[in-house]
């Protein structure tokens, strides 16, 4: 099991690095594909599609608007069009609801819209962060705040964990592990800023900014991880899927990334502009 999980992790890192370094349409295409899978996993987890097949049209509508959203993001580069697609998607879901009533319940419609925003829209901020000036360095903080933070939290939680962080929701997570994740993420962020970013951005010191964003990002990623666990517990499922051997589904591996990505994007936009 450990070897399978490790091999899957290595493959994921290689794919992520290739997509992030390439950027542009290649990164957007990878995120679009991941978003489609994540949306389907969420639709199944939230039981939007009932055993009789009711709700299938909501899933199809979601696929359409995920595609339109990513086309608007890459094609126009104008946030106005992206916001427009997000709002039009709600109208699209309501359209299905009205003309399929009463076969489709309001709960399914609200869940479908939530799933659309929760994964596909949030994933897009990886691309938006990469497209910023110096975005190749900034986007690394999304994964440091998520995956590196999780690694520190796991290791130090196993070694030192005594106080449960969320005993009902996630009995294995500890306060000590959580703190270690925050410190580890801040430390790695500071190291990234000092050794890789400051030599490139000569006009300002960014080490403190990267360390601060790493710490904040770790807190947000832990909330995202726990929130995804809460959804699974509500619907009594173990994993969102089986696509990634040893990890589960896309949502099982990227549950913290999707919440961290938009916050990292906005934190960089705010902090970088503030020090200029």
Secondary structure, DSSP 8 states (H G I E B T S, - for coil): -HHHHHHHHHHHHHHHHHHHHH-HHHHHHHHHHHHHHHHHHHHHHTT-S-TTSTTHHHHHHHHHHHHHHHHHHHHH--HHHHHHHHHHHHHHHHHHHHHHTTTS-HHHHHHHHHHIIIIIIHHHHHHHHHTSTTHHHHTHHHHIIIIIHHHHHHHHHHHH--SEEETTTEEEEEHHHHHHHHHHHHHHHHHHIIIIITTT-TTS--HHHHHHHHHHHHHHHHHHHHHHHHHHHHTT-S-S-SSBTTTBSHHHHHTTHHHHHHHHHHHHHHHHHHT-
